[in-house]
Structure formats: C-alpha cells, structure tokens
Amino acid sequence: MSTQERALVIGSSGQIGVELMLALGERLGTENVIGADIRPSEQEELKPYTLEMLNVLHMEQLETIVDRHGITTVYNLAAMLSATAEKYPEKAWDLNMVGLFNVLDLAKAGKIKKVFWPSSIAVFGLTTPKTNTPQTTVCEPNTVYGISKLAGERWCAYYYENYGVDVRSIRYPGLIGYRSAPGGGTTDYAVEIFHEALEHGRYTSFLGEETRLPMMYIEEAIRATIQLMEAPPAAITVRSSYNVSGVDFTPVELADGIRRFLGEFELECTPDFRQKIADTWPDSIDDTVARHDWGWQSRVNLDSLVETMIEGVRKKKVSSETL
C-alpha cells in the first residue's frame, strides 16, 4: 500500500462532503482525494476531483473503489438525517448502519488504515442534561437517527477495542454552510433563514422561537474533523465519538443577528414535527475532552457566523444568476 495518504469521501456531494473534499484537496492534493456518492455531483467546485458512483450498502462496489485508488483513509458521511429518517425509518437504519459496517470491515481486513465516521448530538435525549452536555452522560435517543448514531458509536468503539481499527468520530451539532443545500435535518432552518432573508426579507421557522440548539459553521466542523484525524493515535482517548462545540442560539437570536447586518427582517415561528425532535437535543455542549485531547477550540461567534453566511449566500446567488 502506498505511503501517500489517499482519502475517500463517501457522500461527497452533501453539505459536509463538498467542504471536506475542498479542505482535503488543499492538504493532500486533488489527485489524492476521491469523492463517492450515489448520484452524480452537480457541484462546480468538485470538477477537479475524481468522483465515483457508489452505493455504500454494496460492499463490492466500495471495495473496488478502495483498491482501484489505493485508499488509505475513508470519511464515511453517507447518512439519512433526522427529519427524513423519521419518514423512512427502515431505510434510514440500513443506510446509517450497513454503510458503517462495510467501511469498518474493510479497515478490519487491513484494506484501509483510518476511518472517520460522524455522529451527532442526536445521540442524546430527554434524560440527558441539556446545558453543557458532558462527554460521558445518559444517552437515550428516541429518534431513528439518534438511535442509529448511538449504535454506531458503540460499534466504532467495539471495532477499535477488539480489532484495532483506527476509527475516529465527532458528534456534530447543527451545521451551517452556504455551498450546498441542507439534507433533511432538524437544524436546516439555520441555513434556510439566510436564503429567505436575502430573497424575501422574511422567514417562517419550523422550530419555536425559544428553541436553543448547538450549531457550528461548516468550516469549523471541517477544521475539527481534520484536526482529529491528524492527531496522533495516542492522543485519542474517545473511540465512540467526541463532543465538539461551536455556538448556540435560538431562532429569535439568529434573526436579531441577521437584522444587525441587513436591517429589517421578519421572523415567524410555526413549529412542525421537527420541534419534537429538537426538544430532545441539548441547548449547549461541553467539549472539554476534545480540547484536552487534540486541542479543539472554536473561533466563531454568532455575529461572525451571520456575516459569513450573508456574504456567502449573496455571492453564490450572484454566481448562479450569471451562469
């Protein structure tokens, strides 16, 4: 196997996948980063990369891609997110779990050296402490997505402890970015709101006005991911999944932040079925262990997040109109 790191990003066309491809390309070279997704990518930014069609549930397809490209590290981002998973529970369980097993089994067989798999704050539940939720605490999720992520965390730890698989994970909070559309999560309102603010000057949130949730700018999530994956194995004390924290806010606080940059903006809150999911999640996250183990530190506050998103969405809108 080549000593040159070669990364495979599964789910490369998704919200995290696009950003991760670009960040890894800068570090490893675009020729050493392979994208894979179940559908062809429409992302202009990914044109310099080799992109494969892959259904992660098909082990033979996955193994062929790993062998063909001499892959050393796999980032398995393929998942059905919280809101969509509640509509299709069996499909969500299969995608979220079988895909993980396929990647872990390739690592167990020595085909790849290192695995990243994202978990989520959805592993927590109504019995979890909501404020500064600690790394080790009660986890009793009652959503399909949360159940699958908690199960995945335990399997990651199992494969490390029993087979020596170097698997690493982060419990992502809600992720906010502008390059790709959100993928059916309960925190999607925090992306949609910027598009509607610039387009119409108003937005109807599907979460209640006082619903506080932990959030993270997508580039911060990518920085945390790469920082974790580049840490020496001896520094990793958590093989289930690490808490990481960015910024937490409510829809009202986010709307106030938008007004500071755009002036007038109207927010209406009409909670739907996603409110019940959000009510089981923490208000804020304690990421002390990640800070201690591999030096994680957030650099973004609410105002800098809002400013970056407004500029990014505005530029993307102008770019799409000129094509």
C-alpha positions in Angstrom: 0.0 0.0 0.0 1.3 3.5 -0.9 2.7 5.6 1.9 1.0 8.7 0.4 -2.3 9.3 2.1 -5.2 8.9 -0.3 -8.7 9.8 1.1 -12.1 8.6 0.0 -15.0 10.8 0.9 -18.3 8.9 0.8 -21.2 11.3 0.5 -19.0 13.8 -1.3 -21.9 15.8 -2.8 -23.5 16.5 0.6 -23.3 19.5 2.9 -20.2 18.2 4.7 -18.8 16.3 1.8 -18.2 19.2 -0.5 -16.5 21.2 2.1 -14.4 18.3 3.3 -13.3 17.4 -0.3 -12.1 21.0 -0.8 -10.2 21.1 2.5 -8.6 17.7 2.0 -7.7 18.7 -1.6 -5.7 21.7 -0.3 -3.8 19.4 2.2 -3.3 16.3 0.1 -3.6 17.5 -3.4 -6.8 17.0 -5.5 -5.3 13.9 -7.1 -5.2 12.2 -3.7 -8.8 12.9 -2.7 -11.6 10.7 -4.3 -15.2 11.5 -3.9 -18.0 9.0 -4.0 -21.8 9.4 -4.0 -24.9 7.6 -5.0 -25.7 10.4 -7.6 -23.6 12.4 -10.0 -22.3 15.6 -8.4 -23.6 19.0 -9.7 -21.0 20.9 -7.6 -18.8 23.1 -9.8 -16.1 23.1 -7.1 -15.7 19.3 -7.4 -14.8 19.2 -11.1 -11.0 18.9 -10.4 -11.6 15.8 -8.4 -12.1 12.1 -9.4 -15.7 11.2 -8.5 -17.1 7.7 -8.3 -20.6 6.5 -8.2 -21.2 4.4 -5.1 -24.0 2.9 -3.1 -22.2 2.4 0.3 -24.6 -0.5 1.0 -22.8 -2.5 -1.7 -19.6 -3.9 -0.2 -18.2 -5.0 -3.6 -18.6 -1.5 -5.1 -16.9 0.0 -2.1 -14.0 -2.4 -2.0 -13.4 -2.0 -5.7 -13.1 1.8 -5.3 -10.8 1.4 -2.3 -8.5 -1.0 -4.3 -8.5 1.0 -7.5 -7.4 4.2 -5.9 -5.1 2.8 -3.1 -7.3 4.5 -0.5 -5.7 4.8 3.0 -8.4 6.9 4.8 -12.2 6.7 4.5 -14.5 9.5 5.6 -18.0 7.9 5.6 -20.5 10.7 5.6 -23.4 8.8 4.0 -26.4 9.0 6.2 -30.1 9.8 6.3 -30.6 12.7 8.6 -33.0 13.2 11.4 -36.2 14.7 9.9 -36.0 12.4 6.8 -35.2 9.3 8.8 -38.4 9.7 10.8 -40.3 9.3 7.5 -38.3 6.3 6.3 -37.1 4.5 9.5 -36.1 1.2 7.9 -34.2 2.8 5.0 -32.5 5.1 7.5 -31.4 2.3 9.7 -29.9 0.3 6.7 -28.1 3.3 5.3 -26.8 4.6 8.6 -25.6 1.2 9.9 -24.8 -1.1 7.0 -22.6 1.6 5.3 -20.7 1.9 8.6 -20.2 -1.8 8.9 -18.9 -2.1 5.3 -16.3 0.6 6.0 -15.3 -0.8 9.4 -15.0 -4.3 8.0 -12.6 -3.1 5.2 -10.5 -1.5 7.9 -10.6 -4.7 10.0 -9.4 -6.6 6.9 -6.4 -4.2 6.6 -7.7 -2.6 3.4 -7.6 0.9 4.9 -5.7 2.5 7.7 -8.0 5.0 9.2 -11.8 5.8 9.3 -13.8 8.9 10.1 -17.5 8.5 10.8 -19.7 11.4 12.0 -22.0 11.0 15.0 -24.4 13.7 16.2 -25.9 15.4 19.2 -29.0 13.3 18.2 -27.5 10.6 20.4 -28.7 12.5 23.4 -32.3 12.5 24.6 -34.8 13.9 27.1 -33.0 12.4 30.1 -29.6 14.0 29.1 -28.5 17.2 30.8 -29.5 19.9 28.4 -27.0 22.6 29.3 -23.2 22.0 28.8 -24.0 18.4 28.0 -20.9 16.4 29.1 -18.9 14.0 27.0 -20.0 11.0 29.1 -23.6 11.1 30.1 -27.0 9.5 29.7 -27.9 8.8 26.1 -31.5 7.7 25.5 -32.4 8.9 22.0 -35.9 8.4 20.8 -35.4 9.2 17.1 -34.4 6.8 14.3 -31.4 9.0 13.5 -30.3 9.3 17.1 -30.7 5.5 17.8 -28.6 4.7 14.7 -25.9 7.2 15.7 -25.7 5.9 19.2 -25.4 2.3 18.0 -22.8 3.4 15.5 -20.7 5.0 18.3 -20.7 1.7 20.2 -19.7 -0.3 17.1 -16.9 2.1 16.4 -15.6 1.7 20.0 -16.0 -2.1 19.6 -14.0 -2.3 16.4 -11.2 -0.3 17.9 -11.1 -2.3 21.2 -11.4 -5.7 19.5 -9.8 -5.4 16.1 -7.6 -2.3 16.5 -9.4 -0.3 13.8 -8.3 3.3 14.0 -11.7 4.9 13.8 -12.4 8.4 14.9 -15.7 10.4 15.3 -17.2 13.7 16.2 -20.7 14.4 17.5 -21.6 17.2 15.1 -24.1 19.8 16.3 -26.3 21.5 13.7 -24.1 22.5 10.7 -24.4 25.8 8.8 -22.9 26.4 5.4 -23.8 28.0 2.0 -22.1 25.9 -0.7 -24.7 23.1 -0.7 -28.3 22.7 0.3 -29.2 21.2 3.7 -30.0 17.5 3.6 -33.1 17.0 5.7 -32.0 17.7 9.2 -33.8 19.3 12.1 -31.4 22.2 12.2 -31.9 23.1 8.5 -33.8 26.3 9.4 -30.5 27.9 10.3 -29.4 27.6 6.7 -32.7 28.3 5.0 -33.2 31.5 7.0 -30.3 33.2 5.2 -31.6 32.4 1.7 -35.0 33.7 2.6 -33.6 36.8 4.4 -31.8 37.8 1.2 -34.6 36.8 -1.2 -37.7 37.9 0.7 -36.7 39.6 3.9 -38.7 37.2 6.0 -38.7 33.6 7.1 -41.1 31.1 8.8 -39.1 28.8 11.1 -40.3 25.2 11.7 -38.8 25.4 15.2 -40.2 27.5 18.1 -38.7 30.9 18.8 -37.0 29.8 22.1 -35.6 26.6 20.8 -31.9 26.8 21.6 -29.6 24.3 19.8 -25.9 23.9 19.5 -24.7 24.9 16.0 -21.4 25.1 14.1 -20.2 26.8 11.0 -19.4 24.2 8.4 -15.7 25.3 8.0 -15.3 24.9 11.8 -16.7 21.4 11.6 -14.2 20.5 8.8 -11.3 22.0 10.7 -12.3 19.9 13.8 -12.6 16.8 11.6 -9.2 17.2 10.0 -7.6 18.2 13.3 -9.0 15.0 14.9 -7.8 12.8 12.0 -4.3 14.3 12.1 -3.9 13.8 15.9 -1.5 11.0 16.9 -3.3 7.8 17.9 -2.1 8.1 21.5 -3.9 11.4 21.9 -7.3 9.8 21.1 -9.0 8.7 24.3 -12.5 8.6 23.0 -13.2 5.9 20.3 -17.0 6.3 20.4 -17.4 10.0 19.4 -16.2 13.4 20.7 -18.3 16.3 21.8 -17.4 19.5 19.9 -19.0 22.9 20.4 -19.4 25.9 18.2 -22.1 28.5 19.0 -25.6 28.0 20.4 -28.6 30.2 19.7 -32.4 30.3 19.2 -34.3 31.3 16.0 -35.0 34.7 17.6 -31.4 35.3 18.4 -30.4 34.3 14.9 -33.0 36.7 13.4 -31.7 39.5 15.6 -28.2 38.8 14.3 -29.4 39.0 10.7 -31.1 42.3 11.4 -27.8 43.7 12.6 -26.4 43.2 9.1 -29.5 43.6 6.9 -31.8 45.9 8.8 -35.4 44.9 8.5 -36.2 41.2 8.7 -39.3 39.4 9.7 -39.3 36.1 11.6 -42.4 33.9 12.2 -42.2 30.6 14.1 -44.6 27.8 13.2 -43.3 24.6 14.8 -43.9 21.3 13.0 -43.0 17.7 13.6 -39.3 18.7 13.8 -39.9 20.6 17.0 -40.4 17.3 18.9 -37.0 16.1 17.7 -35.3 19.3 18.6 -36.8 19.2 22.1 -34.8 16.0 22.8 -31.5 17.7 22.0 -29.1 19.7 24.2 -29.0 23.5 24.5 -25.2 23.6 24.6 -22.3 21.2 24.6 -19.3 20.7 26.8 -16.3 19.9 24.6 -13.6 19.9 27.3 -12.3 16.4 26.4 -11.8 17.3 22.7 -9.9 20.5 23.8 -7.7 18.5 26.1 -7.0 15.5 23.8 -6.4 17.2 20.4 -6.6 20.9 21.0 -10.0 21.7 19.6 -11.1 25.4 20.0 -14.0 27.2 18.3 -13.2 30.5 16.7 -16.7 31.6 15.6 -19.3 33.6 17.4 -22.9 34.5 16.3 -22.1 37.8 14.6 -19.1 36.4 12.6 -21.3 33.4 11.6 -24.1 35.6 10.4 -21.7 37.9 8.4 -20.0 35.0 6.7 -23.3 33.3 5.8 -24.8 36.5 4.4 -21.7 37.2 2.3 -21.5 33.6 1.1 -25.2 33.2 0.2 -25.1 36.6 -1.6 -22.1 35.6 -3.7 -23.5 32.2 -4.5 -26.7 33.8 -5.7 -24.9 36.3 -7.9 -22.8 33.5 -9.3 -25.8 31.3 -10.2 -27.5 34.2 -11.9 -24.6 34.8 -14.2 -24.2 31.2 -15.4 
